[in-house]
Amino acid sequence: MSWLSKFILKTLGWRVINELPDVKKYMLIAAPHTSNWDFPLGLLVKFSQKLKLNYLGKGALFDSPFGWFFRALGGIPVYRKKKLNMVDQMVEQFKQRQQMILAMSPEGTRSYLEFWKSGFYHIAHKAGVPIAMGTLDFGNRMVRLGNAFMPTGDIHKDMKIIRKFFEGVQGKKPENQGPIAVKP
């Protein structure tokens, strides 16, 4: 799958810069998330870079008939209507596994949002794992992976690092792209 994914990315004019950390556990946030095309692009990157990562997805994706497919690709379902603490569940997953790369979209939706959801940050901080970042830059047809850092517990201070990494990155649908910020 690696060579095929690399071939497809190259044919489509995409390049990948991979500077991910050489550690067994980390949170990988990918942004901006503005289109359904982000998922197939993410899969091509996953396979081309031989990344063994898990991702969170809308619970409905994991129902029949295709639930097995999304689970086989490393998916973990999120059922929003259930009153489950997702942060604590994911922290527990990090504790139980020897290796885990959890990829998340901080927006949590393809629609415009005024603020990113902060769950990714709280998971990484509570689990004691670094946050790495990945761009899906449709404007430059480039995926950039890397720039990992340990969260300090001061989300607003750490958002400055995150904001700088994603500065100038354009999603597939720029009109759906909100500011890189969390609620004050």
Secondary structure as UniProt FT lines:
FT   HELIX           2..11
FT   TURN            12..13
FT   STRAND          15..18
FT   STRAND          25..31
FT   TURN            36..37
FT   HELIX           38..48
FT   TURN            49..50
FT   STRAND          53..58
FT   HELIX           59..62
FT   TURN            64..66
FT   HELIX           67..72
FT   TURN            73..74
FT   STRAND          75..78
FT   TURN            80..81
FT   HELIX           86..96
FT   STRAND          100..104
FT   TURN            106..107
FT   HELIX           119..127
FT   STRAND          131..135
FT   TURN            138..141
FT   STRAND          142..149
FT   HELIX           155..166
FT   TURN            167..168
FT   HELIX           174..176
//
